[in-house]
């Protein structure tokens, strides 16, 4: 690691193999917290290279627990985090909305590192217990349509870096890696990204690994379709710029998406949406992100139809029912 750090401080990039080895050493506990902090800080000062990212991903997947959920062909709906906006749990709400609409969802998530409430925070708040037991995960997908993969349980390396990430308190390249290292290697992914440079990088890596994907980035900096500004959307079909109005919604204000000061605040917004008690702006943000995920299964399906499916899932109570079934299985 000392040699790697010296090279990085000298503005060199790592080969795919070197990147993989560095992450393997970190994952196996061979580096102290100071070295890990120095290593991740390099990537706050410069962009991550594609070969480095591929190497990091390979190392973490090699170290991850092996979980096969391919029979369900689920989608992963996730944001990178790190946008600094402290929104409520939009992608997690979207997961239950999409599952309530009849699709299989397997979300890979974590505690919030740069925001008050990550997916793991809000699910744990309502009593969910995290597991890697394959029978429980399969039962959850069969009966609720949703399974949750808590990143530190799935990958010891993520657990080793958790204190460093939390203490640094700003976005690190682990925010970049998180959506790429689900142990189930999902065929479908709907991913929110915090800047345009990352959007291009994810497009390249998704093409490389053969995922059917939708990448979204709101031009005012959100790692989701925020409806506060124009959104850049990249998928297997191409690249698009869409205003809120073009997607069928009114533009909303940034403070409409605020997640609050605590996990309890974010959890209240989360349940209000599933119970149809939220603000229109909060609900619309979940609807459009759910619709983008639904469309990822079939790009020929009109966005308006996908929005209608998401709307029906929430309005009918099926999204809430999905959440309750998930909690009953994962308690």
Buried (B, 14 or more C-beta within 10 A) or exposed (E): BEEBBEBBEEEEBBEBEBBBBBBBBBBEEEBEEEBBBBBBBBBEEEBBBBBBBBBBBBBBBEBBEEBEBEEBBBBBBBBBBBBBBBBBBBBBBBBBBBBBBEBBBBBBBBBBBBBBBBBBBBBBBBEBEBBBEEEBBBBBBEEBBBBBBBBBBBBBBBBBBBEBBEEBEEBBBBBBBBBBBBBBBBBBBBBBBBBEEBBBBBBEBBEEEEBBBBBBBBBEBBBBBBBBBBBBBBBBEEEEEBEBEEBBBEEBEBEBBBBBEEBEBBBBBBBBBBEEEBBEBBBBBBBBBBBBBBBBBEEEBEBEEBBBBBBBBBEEBBBBBBBBBBBEBBE
